[in-house]
Amino acid sequence: MLSSRPQGAMGALLVESRLTIPWFGSARSAACRWASGELSSGGPCTPYFFGSAELPADALGDALTETDGLGITGAVLAVAVACAAGASSWPAQAATPIRKTNAGFIISTYSTRSESPDARLPSRLSTTSLMHRLASFLVAFTAAVSVACSSNNESSADMAACTDIANARCSRIASCSSAAMTYRFPDMGTCESLFLASCLGALAAPSAGVTSAWEETCSQTIANANVWSCDDFLFNQNIPAACVVPAGTVASGAPCAFDTQCESSFCAIVPGSACGTCAAATQPGDSCAHLAACATTQTCEASNMQCVAFAALGQACGTSQPCAGGLSCTGGGMCEPALTTVKADCPTSGPGCDFDQDLTCNQQSGCEPVPFVGAGQPCGYIQYETVSCEGGAQCIASVCAAAAPVGQPCDLVSGPVCIAPSRCILSADAGATKGTCQISDATKCQ
């Protein structure tokens, strides 16, 4: 049991909430069977979940209960790899909010409640937040176990490289734009776990061009602001040579799940499909009505469902032609530098406010901090400014549709949406638009 419990404030009751994750055994073979979908039974893997040598023993608990940037790529992965490798114990430095029982791993969170029934203190962590963090943990744990089932030397290099590049990508997003991080992900841990799992999937993909060495080199490049500017990084423009995804050896027309498998460096995937086919990379003007994404430096413009390249400074822009990072389309249809000063005047005839600098245009007061709202809240143009959805949610019919964690239901039309790089993969028995959020798995695309 837990060796210590958080203490409530004077005059307050401490309330514990528990969530149990069933566990299926600990030996390497059992872990591998679990990773491939087979449930197994066996002895305990670790007496408790503890942090790695580099992190405090309660780092995992902190990652699940706080948005403090610790994420999951330290303590969780170290334990997962040790478990998959067949470790029978883990150093018991200090108890954490996660403990092992015969039924499974129990996650405990705590909130304080006033002894007065009319005065309750806020819970430390919302149920939605906890589920996102739990989903992040499970994604990373599954990825770590899967890698550990391959050769030890290769899996160690892959895990280290993918951890580094996931950290680099998410840290750079957060440092370049707090608004971009808030808009795209519920928290840093979710960001890291999704990029980690996607990286491991790409390295495991048959005939892929990427290697752990490439991932390491690219991660170092991402962290260097002198090589890749924030505006270019956030919009995936002017990609440095070290981060251009290497092509694979899969010929056009053959199945794929990642661009790096293809000779053409482009895997054409229909929305909702788990697999695609290698094809020539899209060109600006090509239809993206039946594509999950356009080629790397392009975007699928929703207004006409065509792939477009971002317009540069001084180039023409409009409803179907967006400007590149740091730029805004003027009323006259020209890309100019976006406004970056609070209260700056933003008439419709001139450039708008820079969203990635956490600014939006209020038609009465000028550039103001972006108003973010959660799932279920009104979004879109409200009271002279644009209200945006947070945490990967999408504004559908003027209401924020929640973003679903990996493994949870999604709908291509009505939401919930998935958080990139996970995708909504249709289920055969769930209808034409319903599925579950998944990370691409090339082993299913043979």
N, C-alpha and C positions, 0 to 999 in steps of 0.2 A: 504494500500500500504506500501511498505518498508519505514521505517522511516529514513533510511540513505542509501546512495549508496557509493560504493567504489570510491575513487577519482583517476582519471588518473594522470599520471606524467605530469609535465609541458611540453607543446608542443605535448601532445598526446590526442587522442580521446578515450573515454570510450565506449566500445561496449558490449551490453548486449545480451546474448543468453538465450532463454526461452524454457522450456519443460513443457508441461501441463499433469498432471495425473488426469483423471476424477475421481471424488469421488462419492460415492453412499449412503451417509447417515451416521448418527452418532449414533443413539440409539443402545443399545446392540443388540436388535433383528435384526436391519438392518445390523450391523456389522457381525453378525453370518450368516445371509443370504448371505452376500457378500463373507464370507470365504468359504461357501459351493457352491459358483458358481452362486448364484442368484443376479442379479443386483437390487438394491432397491433405492428409493429416500427418502429424508428426510431433516431435518434441518441440520445446520452446526454442525460438531463434535467439532471442536476447531477453534477459530478465527484465530489462526496461529499455526504452528508447533514450539514448543519451547522445550528446553532441560529440563532434569530432575533437581532436586534440587542439585544433585552431580556434574553436568556438566554445563559449560557456556551455555547460551541460544543459542549461535550460533554453538554449537558442531555438530549438524546435518549438517549444511552447511559445516563446516570444514571437516566432514567425507566424504562428497560427492565431495569436491574439493581439498582435500590434502591427501597424503599418510602419515599421521603423526601418525598412530597407534590408533587414537581415535575410529575407527570402528563405528559400529552402535548399539552396544548392551547396550548403555546407554540412550541417548536422544530419539532415535527412538522407542525403545521398551516401555519406560515409557509412551510416548504419545500414542502408539498403544493400550496399555492395558487400559489407561484412556479412550480412545475413545470407545473401545469395551465395557467397563463397563458402558457407558452411560454418561460420563462427558460432560457437555455442554460448558465448558470453560477451559482455561489453563492460568496460570499466564503469563501476557505479560511483561516479563522482558526486552526484546530487540528484535527488528525485526531480522529475519534470511533470508537467501537466498531462503527460501521456504515460500510461503504465500497462503492463501486460497482465491479463488474467486468463483463466482457462477458456473463457468465451471469446476473447479477442483483445485488441488494444483499446483502452478506454481513454478518450480525450475529455479532460475536465476543464471547464471554464467557470469563472466565478464572477458574481455580481454582488453588490451590496444593496441591502434593502433596509430602509428605516423601520424601526420597531413600530412606528406609527403607520397604520394602514393607509393614511392619506398622503404620506410623504415618502416617496420611493426614489432612491438614487438611481441614475441611469445604469443600464447594464454595460459591462466592460466591452462586450462584443456582440453585435447583432447576429441573428441567425443567418442572414444572407451572407454577411462577411465571413462567418465561420465556415459556411459551406463552400465559398470560393476558396478559402485557404485549405480546407480539407481536400477539395478537388485538386488543387495545385500539388498538395502532398502526394496524393494517389498517382497523379500523372508522373511525377518525378520518380516515385518509388517503382512503378511498373517499368519505366524506362531503364532505371538503374539495374533492376533484376534482369531485364532482357539482355542488357549489355554484358552483365556478369556471366550469362550463360554461354557467351562466346569465349574465344581464347583469352586467357588472363592478361597477357601482354597487350593485345590489341584492345581489349575492353578498357583497360586502365588508361591507355592513351586517348581513346575515344571519349571516355567519361571526363577526363581532365580538359580536353580540348572543347568539348561541348559545354561544360560548365563555364569555361572561360569566355566563350563567345556569347553565351546566354547572359552572363553577367555584364559583358561589354555592351551588348545591344541595349539592354534594359537601363543600365546606368547612363548610357549616352542619351537615350530618349529622355530620361528624367532630368539630366543636366542641361540638355538643349531646350526642353520645353516641359514645364510642369503641367501645362494645359494638355499637351499631347499625351502624356502619361495618364492623366486623369481621364481623358477622352477614350483612350484605347484599352486600358486595363483597370481591373478593380484595385490592384495593388502590385507592388514590386515582385512579390513572391509568385503571383500568377503569371506575370510577364516572364520571369526567369524559367519557370517550370515548362511553359509552353514552348519557348525557344529551345530549351534543353531537349525536350522530347522530340521536337522536329529535327534538330541537329542529329540526334542519335538515329532517328529514322532514315535520314539522308545518308549517313555513313554506312548504315546496314543495307541500303538499297542495292540490288544487283546492278553491276556495270556502272556504278556512279563514279563521276570524276572527282568528287570531293574526297579529301583525306583528313585525318586528324591534324596533320602538319599544316594543311591549308586553313583549317578552322583556327588554329593557333595564330597563324600569321595575320589572318583577317581580323581576329579579335584585337590584336595589338594596333592594327590600322584604325579600327573603329574608335579606339580610345584616343587617337591622336587628332586633336581639333585642327592642327596645322595641315593635315593631309586631307581630311574630309570635313567640310564645314557643316554646321548644324542644319542650315537650310537644305543643303544637298542630301545630307544623311537622312533627315526626316522624310524627304520626298524621293529617296532612292535615286538621286541624280548624280551625274559625274562620278560614278563609282570608281574608286581607285583600283588599279590593276590587281592589287593584292586581295581585293574582295569581289572581283568578277568571278562568278561561279563557273568552275571548269566543266566542260562538256563531258558526257559519258560516251558509251559505245553502242547504245541502243538505237537502232535504225528507225527512220520515220515509219509510222504505221504500227509499231510494236507497242505493247502496253508499258505504262510507266506510272509513277506516283510523284516523282520529283523532277524538276527541270534538269538537274545535274546528271540524270541517267541518260539523257538524250544526246545524240550527235548534234542536234540542232539547238541544244540548250533550252528547249521549250517543250513542256508536257501539257498538251491541250486536254483539260479536264472539264467535263460537263458539270454544271452545278448539281450537287447532290450525289455525284458519283464518287466512289472510292478510288477509282483508277481512271487514267486517261490514256492517250496515245501520243507518242512522239510525233511532232509536226514542225513545220517551218514556223519560226517566231512571228507573232502578229506584227503588222505594220500599222501606223496611224491611219485611221479610216476603216480598218477591218471591223467587222461586227463582233461584239462580245456578248451577244444575246444568249449564246449557248456555251460560254466559257466561264470558269470559276475565276479566272484572272487573265489579264493581258501579259505581254512580255514584260520583263523585269522593270524597265524604266518608264513604262506606260501605265495609264490608269483607264479603267472602264468607265466612261462617262454615262451616267444614268439617264441623262436627258435624251440621248439618241442611241444608247447602247452601242457605242463605237469606242474602239481603243484610240486614245489620244496621247500625244507627247505633251508634256507641260510646256507652256509658252514662256520664253525668256524675256528679260527686260527689254521693253520697247516693241515687243511683238504683239500682234492682235490677239484679243481674248474675248470671251463672251460666255453665254450660258452653257455652250457645249465645248468651250475651250478654256480650261483652267490655266492659271499662271503657276509658275514654279514657286518654290519656297521663298519666303521673304518678300514676295510680290503680291500685288492686288490689282484686280481689273477695274479700271476707271469707268465712269459713265460713258466715256467716249470710246470704250473698247480697246484700251491699251494697257499693257502690264507696266506698272510703276511700283516703286518701293512702298511696301505697306507701312501704315502709321504705327509707331512704336511708343507713343507717349500718351499717358492717361490724360483724358479730357481734350485730346487733340480733336479739332473739328473734322468731321468725316461726312461731308455732303455727298449725295449720291453721284455728283458729277466727278468727284475725285477718287483717289484710292481709299480702300477701306482699312480697318484696323487689323493688325497682325495677330491672328488667332494663336499662333505658336509662341507669341509673347504674352499670352493670357489676356488678350484684348478683343473686344467685340464692339461694334458701332451702335451706340444708343443715339437715335435720331434727335433726341432733345439735349443730351449732355455731352456728346462726343464719345471718344474711346473709353470704355469702362471694362473692368475685369469680367471675364467670361462667366456668366451665371450657369453653373452646372446643377442638374437635378437627377435624382435617381429613378429607378424603374417605377412605372405607374404614374409618373408626374407629367404634367403638360409640358410640351417642348415645341420648338419652332419659334416663329416670330410672335413675341408676346410683349406688349407694352413698350414699343419702340426699339426692341433689341431682340437678338436671336438667343434663345435659351437652348443649351446643349445637354445631351445625355452623358452621364458619366459611366465609367467602368466597362466600356465596350457595348453598352446598350445602344439601341438604334431607335431613332424617332420615326415611328410608324403611325400614321393617321393622327399626328400631333400629340402622341403619347409615347413616352419612353418604354420600349419593349426590352425587358431584361435580357442580359447576355447570359447564356447558359454555360456552366462549366463542362469540361470534357466528361463524356459519359451520360450527360443529361439530354432530355428531349429538346428538339429544335424544330423550327418550321421555316422553310425558305421564303414564305410569303408573309405570314402574319407574326413571325417570331415565336419563341425566343430565338435570337441570333447566336452565333458562336463567336468566340473571341479568337481573332487571327493570332497565330497561324493554324488553329484548329478549324475544321470545316463541318458543315451540316451534311452528314452522309445519310441518304434516304434509306429507310427500312422497308423491306419488301411488303410487310404486312401493316404498314402505318399510313398508307395513302401516298398521293402523288407529291406532296410537299413536306411531309413530316419525316424526321429521322433523329439521329443522335449526333452530338458534337464529338468529333474524333480527330486525332492526329493522323496524317497520312501514313500508310503502312505499305511499302512497296512489295513486301513478301506476299501480299494478297493479290498482286497484279502480275501473275505469271502467264 
